[in-house]
Amino acid sequence: MKTPGSAAKSAGHRPLIQAIGLLESCFREKFGTPRQPQIAPAARAKLKIFSKFSPHHSLKGLEGFSHAWLLTYLHLNTQKMFRPSVHPPRLGGKAVGVFASRSPHRPSPIGLSLVKIEKIAGDTIYFSGTDLVDGTPILDVKPYIPWYDRAKRALGGWAENTPPRSLTVGFAPEALRQIERLESSARPRLKTALGQILRQDPRNPRDRSQLKPDKTHEMRIWDLEVRFLVRGRRAVIESVHPAGPKDYLRPGRVPPEIL
Amino acid sequence: MKTPGSAAKSAGHRPLIQAIGLLESCFREKFGTPRQPQIAPAARAKLKIFSKFSPHHSLKGLEGFSHAWLLTYLHLNTQKMFRPSVHPPRLGGKAVGVFASRSPHRPSPIGLSLVKIEKIAGDTIYFSGTDLVDGTPILDVKPYIPWYDRAKRALGGWAENTPPRSLTVGFAPEALRQIERLESSARPRLKTALGQILRQDPRNPRDRSQLKPDKTHEMRIWDLEVRFLVRGRRAVIESVHPAGPKDYLRPGRVPPEIL
C-alpha cells in the first residue's frame, strides 16, 4: 500500500505542490508579525533552497533582481471551515469578501509576499521587509518584473490608502540598555525593527482582551522576548531579553505532502 | 478504503489547495497565448466562482479594485522531471535559473498573473489582459493593493526592459472581411486582440520548424481558427474562420485533487 504522499511522489507523478525550502524568519509567532510585507523593512528572513532543487542552477540570474514574490503555504491557518467573509483589522469590524482581501484564511491557503532581496549566497537567499513567521514553507520564488507586475492607474478599493501608522513607539531606559547589548549581526537593526513592528499596532482590534490599557504584551523576535504596553496611541517597550526555549517555536503543522 | 481525494476532503481535513473555479478564456491552446499578462489588453477571460465558495459573499468589495492577482494551477505543464534552468524566449538561447524566471515549469506549478477587473456580475468576474488558456484552474483571486504590491526602485534583472514588440501585423483583405463579420459581443475587439497577440511573436525562437519563412501558422482564439504567415519582422493574418470542434479544447489534465 502506498500512502498518498508516496503515490504522489512516485515516478511519473509530479507532486501537486512542493516546498522548495522553509523560511527562517526573525518572527517566531503570529503576534507581532507584520500583516503585510514592506511594513517593517528591518525585518529579516532567509531561505535555503532544498538541495534537490539544485539551487546553484535554479537561482542563477536572480541576483539581478531587487525584489521577489514569495508564494507561501499558510500553514498556521487552522480554520477548518470555509468562511466567505473576513474582517480586515483596518476596517474595524466591517466585513469584506475573502477574495477582496489578503486574509490567510482562503480555500487555497497560499500567501503572496513582495520582499526585497538583500543578497544571495550559495543556496540561500536573504530577504528584508518580510511578513512571514519562522518555518513558513515556501512553495515558489518568482522575480518581481517591474513592467508586468506593476498595474497602471490601479484602484485599491477599501485598501486604497496606506494603513495608518497608528502608534508612536517609545523605549523604557532598561529596554534601551538591553537592546544595545543584544543588537548584533544575528539580530541586526533590532531597535529599528521593533519600532517598525510596533508602529503598525500588532494588537487585534477585534480582541477586547488585547485592548485593555495596562496589559503587558509579549512578542518574540529572533530569540528574544519583547514586553510592551500600549497607552492611548503610544507603545512603550519595557524589556527585551532572551526568551526561554519553551517560549517560542510553535511552528504549526507543515503538511507532509509538500515536503 | 478512502481515496486520497476523499480523505483530503473529509471532515476536519482541509484540502491542500483547491480550485475556486475554471477560467473561461479566449485562448484555447498554448500557441498564441501571451507569455505574460497585459501584453494583450484586448484579451478577455471570465471566472465563475464555484457556488461552494459563496461568491455573493466572498467577492464582496472586490468591485472597488481595478486589478487582481490570479493564482493559477499550471495544468498544461507536462514536464515530469525538475529542470533547474530555463530558456526565456527573449534571451534567445541563454539559460537562467527557474527561480529567476516566470517559466511555468516549476516545482510548485503555480502561476501568478496580474489582470484587470472589467466587471463583476453575480458569481462571475470578467477580466482583461489575461495570459491564460481556457480551462485553467484558478486557485485564488487576490486584490492588487497598490501600496504593497508595488516595489519602489525595483531592478528587473535580465527582464529589466519591456520585451521588444518584435513584429508588425498586417491583415490580408480576405481576413479583414472575415473579421468584420465575426467580431461580436462574444468575440469583442477581435481585430485589436489579434494585432496585440501577433505583435509579441508567438513563435518559439528555439523551435526551428516554427521559424521557417513560408510556414502557415494556426492559432485558436475564441471559437475561431486564425492562419498567419511571418515574413521577416512582419506577420500577415491570412484567414479567420470558425474552427471545427476537433481543432480546439485540449484542456490538459486538471488534477482531480484540486476539484
Interface residues (C-beta under 8 A of the other chain):
Chain A: P4 A7 A8 G12 R14 L16 I17 Q18 A19 I20 Q36 P37 Q38 I39 I49 K52 F53 S54 H57 S58 L59 K60 G61 L62 E63 G64 F65 S66 H67 W69 L71 Q79 K80 F82 P84 S85 A95 V96 G97 V98 F99 A100 S101 R102 R106 P107 S108 P109 I110 L112 L114 K116 L139 D140 V141 K142 P143 Y144 I145 P146 W147 Y148 D149 R150 A151 R153 A154 L155 G156 G157 W158 A159 E160 N161 T162 P255 E257 I258
Chain B: P4 A7 A8 G12 R14 L16 I17 Q18 A19 I20 Q36 P37 Q38 I49 K52 F53 S54 H57 S58 L59 K60 G61 L62 E63 G64 F65 S66 H67 W69 L71 Q79 K80 F82 P84 S85 A95 V96 G97 V98 F99 A100 S101 R102 R106 P107 S108 P109 I110 L112 L114 K116 L139 D140 V141 K142 P143 Y144 I145 P146 W147 Y148 D149 R150 A151 R153 A154 L155 G156 G157 W158 A159 E160 N161 T162 P255 E257 I258
